[in-house]
Amino acid sequence: MFKNILVPVDGSPTSMFAVTRAASLAKSLGSTVTVLYVVDPYPFTGVGADFAYGQAQYLSAATSEANAALDTAKKSMEEAGVTVNTLVGEGHAVHDGIVRAIETVGADLVVMGSHGRRGLEKLMLGSVTQRVLGVVRIPVLVVRD
């Protein structure tokens, strides 16, 4: 049914809960999983000599954070007996990185967590899951913890 499942993570407990759900689903279906972490390569713009140094520090920290989240997710998938790949994607907006990764890896299902924010909190913080639901043309399984 689903051969390649994409699981976007951000290191949060919600995204890691989605990892465990995706692992169960992938194991039962014999699917391969790609775990994705999206990094914004240009999170700020600046002028002057400090910009380059700040950008390098940011990219180093972001890459370290991405690798930590991906390693945790990969370990969980491997313990469940699931074939897993990891990918660090790029996107100024996280949902753009997810959409590009769907095309890159040929995913036929996305499993992602949702914090379940509502009202003003959702308006202020946004919802990556909601944005993904609005643009992708493959099924999305939204997991809440």
C-alpha positions in Angstrom: 0.0 0.0 0.0 2.5 2.7 1.2 6.0 1.9 0.1 7.9 5.1 1.2 6.8 7.0 4.3 8.2 10.5 5.0 8.4 11.5 8.7 9.4 15.1 9.3 10.9 15.7 12.8 12.0 18.7 14.8 13.2 16.9 17.9 10.1 17.7 19.9 8.2 15.0 21.9 5.3 15.4 19.5 7.5 14.6 16.4 9.1 11.7 18.2 5.7 10.3 19.0 4.9 10.5 15.3 8.1 8.5 14.7 6.9 5.6 16.9 3.6 5.6 15.1 5.2 5.6 11.7 7.5 2.8 12.8 4.5 0.6 13.7 2.8 1.4 10.5 5.9 0.9 8.4 6.6 -2.5 10.0 3.1 -3.7 9.4 3.2 -2.6 5.8 6.8 -3.4 5.0 7.5 0.2 4.1 10.7 2.1 4.0 10.8 5.3 6.1 12.7 8.5 5.4 13.0 10.7 8.5 13.5 14.4 7.6 14.7 17.4 9.5 14.3 20.8 7.7 16.9 23.5 8.3 16.5 27.1 7.2 19.9 27.9 5.6 19.3 31.6 5.7 17.3 32.4 8.9 18.3 36.0 9.1 19.9 38.7 6.9 22.4 41.1 8.1 25.1 43.5 7.1 28.7 43.6 8.1 31.5 41.3 9.1 29.5 39.7 12.0 26.9 38.3 9.7 29.2 35.7 8.1 30.4 34.6 11.6 26.8 34.5 12.9 25.6 32.5 9.9 28.4 29.9 10.3 27.6 29.5 14.0 23.9 29.1 13.2 24.5 26.5 10.5 26.8 24.5 12.8 24.2 24.6 15.6 21.3 23.8 13.3 23.1 20.9 11.7 24.0 19.5 15.2 20.4 19.8 16.3 19.2 18.1 13.1 21.7 15.2 13.5 20.7 14.7 17.1 17.0 14.5 16.2 17.6 12.3 13.2 19.8 9.9 15.2 17.1 9.5 17.8 14.5 8.8 15.2 16.7 6.4 13.3 17.5 4.4 16.4 13.7 4.1 17.1 13.0 2.9 13.6 15.9 0.4 13.6 14.7 -1.0 17.0 11.3 -1.5 15.4 13.0 -3.4 12.5 12.2 -0.8 9.9 14.4 0.2 7.0 15.1 3.9 7.5 16.9 6.7 5.7 17.6 10.1 7.1 17.7 13.4 5.3 18.5 17.0 6.2 16.4 19.2 4.0 16.4 22.9 3.4 13.6 25.4 3.3 13.0 29.0 4.4 9.7 27.7 5.6 9.6 24.2 7.0 6.6 23.1 5.0 8.5 24.1 1.8 11.3 21.7 2.8 8.8 19.0 3.5 7.2 19.4 0.1 10.6 19.3 -1.7 11.5 16.1 0.3 8.3 14.4 -0.8 9.3 14.8 -4.4 13.0 14.0 -3.8 12.4 10.7 -2.0 9.2 9.7 -3.8 7.1 9.5 -0.6 3.6 8.2 -0.9 2.6 9.0 2.7 3.6 11.6 5.3 3.3 10.9 9.0 3.8 14.0 11.1 3.0 15.2 14.6 0.8 18.1 15.5 0.9 20.1 18.7 -2.8 20.7 18.5 -2.6 24.4 19.0 -5.8 26.4 18.7 -7.0 29.9 18.6 -4.6 32.8 19.2 -1.7 30.4 19.8 -2.1 28.8 16.4 -2.5 32.2 14.8 0.7 33.5 16.4 2.9 30.3 16.0 1.4 28.9 12.8 1.0 25.3 12.0 3.5 23.4 9.8 1.1 20.5 9.7 -1.8 22.7 8.5 0.4 24.2 5.7 1.6 20.7 4.6 -2.1 19.5 4.5 -2.9 22.5 2.3 -0.3 21.8 -0.4 0.6 18.2 -0.7 -1.3 15.7 -3.0 -0.5 12.5 -1.0 -2.0 11.2 2.2 -0.9 12.8 5.4 -1.4 11.0 8.8 -1.4 13.5 11.6 -0.4 12.2 15.0 -1.2 13.9 18.2 0.4 12.9 21.5 
